[in-house]
Amino acid sequence: MRSVVVIMVIIVCAGGIVWWRRRRERASAAAIPSEAIPRENFALKAFAHGNTCMAEGNFAEATVAFHQVRELEPKHPHVAARLAEVERRQQAASA
């Protein structure tokens, strides 16, 4: 009888822990408004996307991504160099 009670207590505690963790995960996964996300994060994602597009040879999309970075973060140090690189590679590919 004692072992049944101990097993039931263990099951109830484990269930409580699982319930608590799932509830906490749902709260942390709630939608974050875009105003709360820093502009630098968007700029970094756009910069990485531009680099990926440039490596794939998609120069038009890379140019758009780098211009988006320039809008989001005008003082980004590498945007002008990347735009020049896209233009150079585009000219080399068309020649």
Phi and psi restraints in degrees (value plus and minus 20) as a CYANA .aco file:
   2 ARG   PHI     -82.8   -42.8
   2 ARG   PSI     -60.9   -20.9
   3 SER   PHI     -86.5   -46.5
   3 SER   PSI     -53.4   -13.4
   4 VAL   PHI     -85.9   -45.9
   4 VAL   PSI     -61.6   -21.6
   5 VAL   PHI     -84.7   -44.7
   5 VAL   PSI     -63.1   -23.1
   6 VAL   PHI     -83.3   -43.3
   6 VAL   PSI     -62.6   -22.6
   7 ILE   PHI     -84.8   -44.8
   7 ILE   PSI     -60.3   -20.3
   8 MET   PHI     -84.4   -44.4
   8 MET   PSI     -61.3   -21.3
   9 VAL   PHI     -83.5   -43.5
   9 VAL   PSI     -61.6   -21.6
  10 ILE   PHI     -83.3   -43.3
  10 ILE   PSI     -63.2   -23.2
  11 ILE   PHI     -84.5   -44.5
  11 ILE   PSI     -63.5   -23.5
  12 VAL   PHI     -84.5   -44.5
  12 VAL   PSI     -62.4   -22.4
  13 CYS   PHI     -85.1   -45.1
  13 CYS   PSI     -63.0   -23.0
  14 ALA   PHI     -82.9   -42.9
  14 ALA   PSI     -62.2   -22.2
  15 GLY   PHI     -82.3   -42.3
  15 GLY   PSI     -60.4   -20.4
  16 GLY   PHI     -84.1   -44.1
  16 GLY   PSI     -60.6   -20.6
  17 ILE   PHI     -84.8   -44.8
  17 ILE   PSI     -64.6   -24.6
  18 VAL   PHI     -82.8   -42.8
  18 VAL   PSI     -65.1   -25.1
  19 TRP   PHI     -80.8   -40.8
  19 TRP   PSI     -65.0   -25.0
  20 TRP   PHI     -82.6   -42.6
  20 TRP   PSI     -63.4   -23.4
  21 ARG   PHI     -86.4   -46.4
  21 ARG   PSI     -61.8   -21.8
  22 ARG   PHI     -84.2   -44.2
  22 ARG   PSI     -60.6   -20.6
  23 ARG   PHI     -83.7   -43.7
  23 ARG   PSI     -60.0   -20.0
  24 ARG   PHI     -88.0   -48.0
  24 ARG   PSI     -58.2   -18.2
  25 GLU   PHI     -85.2   -45.2
  25 GLU   PSI     -60.7   -20.7
  26 ARG   PHI     -84.8   -44.8
  26 ARG   PSI     -57.9   -17.9
  27 ALA   PHI     -87.5   -47.5
  27 ALA   PSI     -58.0   -18.0
  28 SER   PHI     -97.7   -57.7
  28 SER   PSI     -41.7    -1.7
  29 ALA   PHI    -110.5   -70.5
  29 ALA   PSI     -15.8    24.2
  30 ALA   PHI     -82.0   -42.0
  30 ALA   PSI     131.2   171.2
  31 ALA   PHI     -81.6   -41.6
  31 ALA   PSI     110.9   150.9
  32 ILE   PHI    -117.9   -77.9
  32 ILE   PSI     107.0   147.0
  33 PRO   PHI     -83.6   -43.6
  33 PRO   PSI     124.9   164.9
  34 SER   PHI     -84.1   -44.1
  34 SER   PSI     -40.6    -0.6
  35 GLU   PHI     -88.4   -48.4
  35 GLU   PSI     -45.4    -5.4
  36 ALA   PHI    -101.3   -61.3
  36 ALA   PSI     -37.1     2.9
  37 ILE   PHI    -107.9   -67.9
  37 ILE   PSI     106.5   146.5
  38 PRO   PHI     -82.1   -42.1
  38 PRO   PSI     126.5   166.5
  39 ARG   PHI     -81.6   -41.6
  39 ARG   PSI     -47.8    -7.8
  40 GLU   PHI     -82.0   -42.0
  40 GLU   PSI     -53.7   -13.7
  41 ASN   PHI     -85.4   -45.4
  41 ASN   PSI     -63.6   -23.6
  42 PHE   PHI     -83.9   -43.9
  42 PHE   PSI     -60.4   -20.4
  43 ALA   PHI     -84.5   -44.5
  43 ALA   PSI     -61.0   -21.0
  44 LEU   PHI     -84.6   -44.6
  44 LEU   PSI     -61.3   -21.3
  45 LYS   PHI     -85.5   -45.5
  45 LYS   PSI     -60.5   -20.5
  46 ALA   PHI     -86.2   -46.2
  46 ALA   PSI     -58.3   -18.3
  47 PHE   PHI     -85.0   -45.0
  47 PHE   PSI     -64.2   -24.2
  48 ALA   PHI     -84.1   -44.1
  48 ALA   PSI     -58.9   -18.9
  49 HIS   PHI     -84.3   -44.3
  49 HIS   PSI     -61.2   -21.2
  50 GLY   PHI     -82.2   -42.2
  50 GLY   PSI     -61.4   -21.4
  51 ASN   PHI     -83.3   -43.3
  51 ASN   PSI     -61.6   -21.6
  52 THR   PHI     -84.0   -44.0
  52 THR   PSI     -64.8   -24.8
  53 CYS   PHI     -84.2   -44.2
  53 CYS   PSI     -58.8   -18.8
  54 MET   PHI     -85.1   -45.1
  54 MET   PSI     -60.5   -20.5
  55 ALA   PHI     -86.6   -46.6
  55 ALA   PSI     -52.2   -12.2
  56 GLU   PHI    -101.5   -61.5
  56 GLU   PSI     -29.8    10.2
  57 GLY   PHI      68.7   108.7
  57 GLY   PSI      -9.1    30.9
  58 ASN   PHI    -111.1   -71.1
  58 ASN   PSI      59.9    99.9
  59 PHE   PHI     -91.8   -51.8
  59 PHE   PSI     -53.6   -13.6
  60 ALA   PHI     -84.4   -44.4
  60 ALA   PSI     -65.2   -25.2
  61 GLU   PHI     -89.7   -49.7
  61 GLU   PSI     -55.1   -15.1
  62 ALA   PHI     -83.6   -43.6
  62 ALA   PSI     -62.1   -22.1
  63 THR   PHI     -82.1   -42.1
  63 THR   PSI     -62.8   -22.8
  64 VAL   PHI     -82.4   -42.4
  64 VAL   PSI     -63.1   -23.1
  65 ALA   PHI     -84.0   -44.0
  65 ALA   PSI     -62.3   -22.3
  66 PHE   PHI     -89.9   -49.9
  66 PHE   PSI     -52.9   -12.9
  67 HIS   PHI     -88.4   -48.4
  67 HIS   PSI     -53.6   -13.6
  68 GLN   PHI     -85.7   -45.7
  68 GLN   PSI     -59.6   -19.6
  69 VAL   PHI     -82.2   -42.2
  69 VAL   PSI     -62.0   -22.0
  70 ARG   PHI     -81.9   -41.9
  70 ARG   PSI     -58.0   -18.0
  71 GLU   PHI     -87.6   -47.6
  71 GLU   PSI     -63.4   -23.4
  72 LEU   PHI     -92.9   -52.9
  72 LEU   PSI     -58.5   -18.5
  73 GLU   PHI    -161.0  -121.0
  73 GLU   PSI      66.1   106.1
  74 PRO   PHI     -81.3   -41.3
  74 PRO   PSI     -44.9    -4.9
  75 LYS   PHI    -115.2   -75.2
  75 LYS   PSI      -5.9    34.1
  76 HIS   PHI     -81.6   -41.6
  76 HIS   PSI     106.8   146.8
  77 PRO   PHI     -91.6   -51.6
  77 PRO   PSI     -41.8    -1.8
  78 HIS   PHI    -128.4   -88.4
  78 HIS   PSI     -19.0    21.0
  79 VAL   PHI     -86.8   -46.8
  79 VAL   PSI     -66.3   -26.3
  80 ALA   PHI     -81.9   -41.9
  80 ALA   PSI     -60.2   -20.2
  81 ALA   PHI     -86.4   -46.4
  81 ALA   PSI     -58.9   -18.9
  82 ARG   PHI     -89.4   -49.4
  82 ARG   PSI     -58.3   -18.3
  83 LEU   PHI     -83.2   -43.2
  83 LEU   PSI     -60.9   -20.9
  84 ALA   PHI     -84.7   -44.7
  84 ALA   PSI     -58.9   -18.9
  85 GLU   PHI     -84.7   -44.7
  85 GLU   PSI     -60.9   -20.9
  86 VAL   PHI     -81.6   -41.6
  86 VAL   PSI     -64.7   -24.7
  87 GLU   PHI     -83.4   -43.4
  87 GLU   PSI     -61.8   -21.8
  88 ARG   PHI     -82.1   -42.1
  88 ARG   PSI     -67.0   -27.0
  89 ARG   PHI     -87.1   -47.1
  89 ARG   PSI     -55.6   -15.6
  90 GLN   PHI     -86.0   -46.0
  90 GLN   PSI     -61.2   -21.2
  91 GLN   PHI     -86.6   -46.6
  91 GLN   PSI     -59.6   -19.6
  92 ALA   PHI     -86.8   -46.8
  92 ALA   PSI     -56.6   -16.6
  93 ALA   PHI     -92.6   -52.6
  93 ALA   PSI     -53.0   -13.0
  94 SER   PHI    -101.0   -61.0
  94 SER   PSI     -37.6     2.4
